[in-house]
Amino acid sequence: MAAKSAVEKSSVRLKTVLDVLAEGTWSEKSLNAGEILAEAIVRVPLDTRESELLSGGIPRGHKNLTAETAKLVKAGWLLKGRSGWTITDDGLRATVAFAKPEEFATALAEGTPVPADTPLPTAPAKKAPARKPAAKKAPAAKAAPKKAAAPKETAAVEKLEQPSAVAIAGDFNTVLGAPEDWAPQYDEVQMKFNTRRKVWTLAATLPAGFYTYKIALNRSWDENYGAFGVRDGANHELNHDGGKVTFTYDHATRDIVLG
C-alpha cells in the first residue's frame, strides 16, 4: 500500500509541476527549475521516508521528483533548456484534459495523447482594484539649499571573492578516482581556477550514461549550487554520449557550462 501511495504522490507532484508552470504563463512570472520543484513539494509535502537525506544531502523525494520530470519531457508537455523550464501548449491542455490526479497518472503512464479539441486553459479573471479617492496635494516644500558638489572619485570596482575550493560532486565521482560519490572533500573532484578567465574548470572522460551532480564550495555541502545557479537547488543533469566533457563553473553566476 505504501508503494502505491508513493506512486500517487509522485503523479500528483508531476501534475503540480505543470500547474505551477501554467500559473507562471498567466502571471508572466519566471521561475527557475529549483523554485518550480520546491513549490511542487510545498503543495504536496514529502513524507518521512521521502524527507530522508541521501548521500548528496538531497531529500529522497526531491531527487525522485527531479528524475520523474523526464516523463513530462517524454510526453511533450515540458521543455528543459538552459534558460529554464517551459510548459508546452500540449502541457497546458493536459492540465485540463487530465485534471484529476488518477487520470493524469494513467495518461502519463500509458502515453495517452491530449485530445485535439481540448482548449487551452485561461487565466483566472482579475478583480479590478477599488478606486481610491484622490489625495489632497500637500503644499510644495521649499527646496533645500544646494550643497557643494563633492569632488568626483573613481568608483571602486567590487572584486568578486572566489571560494577557496570548488568541487563537482555527483554520482560519477568514483569514475574520477574518488573513494565515493557525492563527496566534495576529495582532491579528485576539485576544479582548477583559471585566473585569466576567472572561472573554474574540470575535464573528465565519462562512460555514456545519465549523470546528476552539484557544485559544492570549500570541500563541504555548507554552500552548494544546483541547476541554473540556485543555492541548494535541483541537481544538474547530464545525458552523456560517452567521452571527454569539460565542466566550467562561473562563481559570478553560480552556474555551470559544459564543453
Secondary structure, 3 states (H helix, E strand, C coil): CHHHHHHHHHHHHHHHHHHHHHHHHHHCCCCCHHHHHHHHHHHCCCCCCCCCECCCCCEHHHHHHHHHHHHHHHHCCEEEECCEEEECHHHHHHHHHCCCHHHHHHHHHHCCCCCCCCCCCCCCCCCCCCCCCCCCCCCCCCCCCCCCCCCCCCCCCCCCCCCCCEEEEECCCCCCCCCCCCCCCCHHHECEEECCCCEEEEEEEECCEEEEEEEEECCCCCCEECHHHCECCCCEEEEECCEEEEEEEECCCCEEEEC
